[in-house]
Amino acid sequence: MSENTVQVGRPRRSSKRTLEEAAAELFLEQTYAGTTVDQIAQRAGVSRNTFFNYFGSKSDVLWIDFDETLARLADELAAADATEPVMDAVRNAVVRVARSHPGDRVPWALTQVDLMGTREDLEASGLRRLMKQSTVIRDFVERRTDGSAGVLLPQAIAFAVLGAAAAAAGVWANAGVTRRPLADYVDEAVGPVCAGFADAV
């Protein structure tokens, strides 16, 4: 590289984490709405195409940690003991997923909502994730009950469980120095919900 060549952004290391760090810096500096994908890629020292190799949209950067954790839910449910009561299986699978989340990876998108201006996009992109994971739980309940639970109940269970888990994640993220493991919060929130549905399935 000649002395007159200017290198833009970071050293060339294209990874999800590099892009995440670049996005977080920019969102704090100029808000989420004021930041473009091109700016994130430039700050990370990669191309726009590289960004889209890792993320489908700008909002996906907000969920990098939770997306990696939630991807385990279908596998955890599939591995549930066939003799385990349905709602125990759901509760235990969700708690195992929460336990797999690295304790030191507190999503900045949740803790810096106001500074970054991410609230609206978190709500919109979070709803898409809720819908996707609700299908995973709904289908599991339907399979384990051989359809005897009908159509409404499995869907109600899925949304109730995920709503409780989401509430737990929010409290966990904002707990600061008193923060306990995520799985503790999730178990406390999801446990009563699963117990409440146990007799129905």
C-alpha positions in Angstrom: 0.0 0.0 0.0 1.5 3.4 -1.0 1.8 6.2 1.5 -0.9 8.1 -0.4 -3.4 5.3 -0.1 -6.1 5.9 2.5 -7.7 2.8 4.1 -11.3 3.5 5.0 -12.9 1.8 8.1 -11.4 -1.0 10.1 -8.9 -3.6 9.1 -10.4 -6.1 6.6 -12.1 -8.6 8.9 -15.6 -9.4 7.6 -17.6 -11.0 10.4 -20.9 -10.6 12.1 -19.3 -9.3 15.2 -17.3 -6.6 13.4 -20.4 -5.4 11.7 -22.3 -5.5 14.9 -19.7 -3.4 16.6 -19.7 -0.9 13.8 -23.4 -0.7 13.8 -23.6 -0.1 17.6 -21.0 2.7 17.3 -23.0 4.4 14.5 -26.4 4.0 16.1 -25.0 5.7 19.3 -23.4 8.5 17.2 -26.2 9.2 14.8 -29.2 7.0 15.9 -30.6 3.9 14.1 -32.7 5.9 11.7 -29.8 8.1 10.8 -27.5 5.2 9.9 -27.4 3.4 6.5 -26.2 -0.1 5.7 -23.5 1.5 3.5 -22.2 3.4 6.5 -22.1 0.3 8.7 -20.2 -1.6 6.0 -17.8 1.3 5.5 -17.1 1.6 9.3 -16.5 -2.2 9.4 -14.2 -2.0 6.5 -16.3 -4.4 4.3 -18.5 -4.2 1.3 -22.3 -3.7 1.2 -22.6 -7.2 -0.3 -20.7 -8.6 2.7 -23.2 -7.0 5.1 -26.0 -8.8 3.3 -24.1 -12.1 3.4 -24.7 -11.9 7.2 -27.9 -9.9 7.6 -31.1 -9.7 5.6 -31.8 -6.2 6.7 -30.4 -3.4 8.9 -32.8 -4.4 11.8 -31.3 -7.9 11.9 -28.1 -6.3 13.4 -30.2 -5.6 16.5 -30.9 -9.2 17.1 -27.6 -10.9 16.4 -27.3 -12.5 19.9 -30.9 -13.5 20.3 -31.2 -14.9 16.8 -28.3 -17.2 17.5 -29.9 -18.3 20.7 -33.4 -18.7 19.4 -32.2 -20.9 16.6 -31.8 -23.6 19.2 -35.5 -23.8 20.1 -36.6 -26.2 17.4 -33.7 -28.6 18.2 -34.4 -28.4 22.0 -38.1 -29.3 21.5 -37.2 -32.0 19.0 -34.9 -33.6 21.7 -37.6 -33.5 24.4 -38.3 -36.9 26.0 -41.5 -38.3 24.5 -42.8 -39.3 28.0 -42.4 -35.8 29.4 -45.7 -33.9 29.8 -46.2 -31.4 27.0 -45.9 -28.2 29.0 -43.0 -29.5 31.0 -41.2 -30.2 27.7 -42.0 -26.7 26.5 -40.8 -25.0 29.7 -37.6 -27.1 29.9 -36.8 -26.5 26.2 -37.2 -22.7 26.5 -35.1 -22.6 29.7 -32.4 -24.7 28.1 -32.3 -22.2 25.2 -32.0 -19.3 27.6 -29.2 -21.1 29.5 -27.3 -21.4 26.2 -27.2 -17.6 25.8 -23.7 -16.3 26.8 -24.1 -14.5 30.1 -21.8 -11.6 29.0 -23.7 -11.0 25.8 -26.3 -8.5 26.9 -27.9 -7.1 23.7 -27.0 -3.4 23.4 -30.1 -2.9 21.3 -32.2 -3.5 24.4 -30.1 -1.6 26.9 -29.5 1.5 24.7 -33.0 1.8 23.1 -33.4 5.5 23.8 -29.9 6.6 22.9 -30.0 4.6 19.6 -33.6 5.3 18.8 -34.3 1.6 18.1 -37.6 1.2 19.9 -39.9 1.1 16.8 -37.7 -1.1 14.8 -37.2 -3.4 17.7 -40.9 -3.8 18.1 -41.5 -4.4 14.4 -38.6 -6.9 13.9 -39.3 -8.5 17.3 -42.8 -9.3 16.2 -41.5 -11.1 13.1 -39.3 -13.2 15.4 -42.2 -13.9 17.8 -44.3 -15.1 14.9 -41.6 -17.4 13.6 -40.9 -19.0 17.0 -44.5 -19.2 17.9 -44.9 -21.6 14.9 -42.2 -23.8 16.3 -43.9 -24.1 19.7 -47.4 -24.4 18.2 -46.3 -27.2 15.9 -44.7 -29.0 18.8 -47.8 -28.9 20.9 -50.0 -30.0 18.0 -47.7 -33.0 17.4 -47.5 -34.0 21.0 -51.3 -33.8 21.5 -52.0 -35.5 18.1 -54.3 -32.6 17.3 -56.6 -33.1 20.3 -55.8 -29.6 21.6 -57.5 -28.1 18.6 -56.2 -25.0 16.7 -56.5 -22.2 19.1 -54.9 -23.7 22.2 -51.5 -24.5 20.8 -51.3 -21.0 19.3 -52.3 -19.4 22.6 -49.7 -21.5 24.4 -47.0 -20.4 22.0 -47.7 -16.7 22.3 -48.1 -16.8 26.1 -44.8 -18.7 26.6 -42.9 -16.4 24.2 -44.5 -13.3 25.7 -43.3 -14.4 29.2 -39.8 -15.2 27.8 -39.6 -11.8 26.1 -40.6 -10.0 29.3 -38.0 -12.0 31.2 -35.3 -11.0 28.6 -36.2 -7.4 29.0 -35.9 -7.4 32.8 -32.6 -9.4 32.5 -31.1 -6.9 30.0 -31.9 -3.9 32.3 -30.9 -5.5 35.6 -27.4 -4.0 35.6 -24.9 -5.2 38.2 -27.6 -7.3 39.9 -28.2 -9.4 36.8 -28.6 -13.1 37.3 -28.4 -15.7 34.5 -31.0 -15.2 31.8 -32.3 -18.7 32.4 -33.3 -17.8 35.9 -35.6 -14.9 34.7 -37.0 -17.0 31.9 -37.8 -19.9 34.2 -39.5 -17.6 36.7 -41.7 -16.0 33.9 -42.4 -19.1 31.8 -43.0 -21.5 34.7 -46.4 -20.2 35.8 -47.6 -19.9 32.2 -46.7 -23.5 31.4 -48.3 -24.6 34.7 -51.5 -22.8 33.9 -51.8 -24.6 30.5 -50.8 -28.0 31.8 -54.3 -29.3 32.6 -55.6 -28.2 29.2 -53.2 -30.4 27.2 
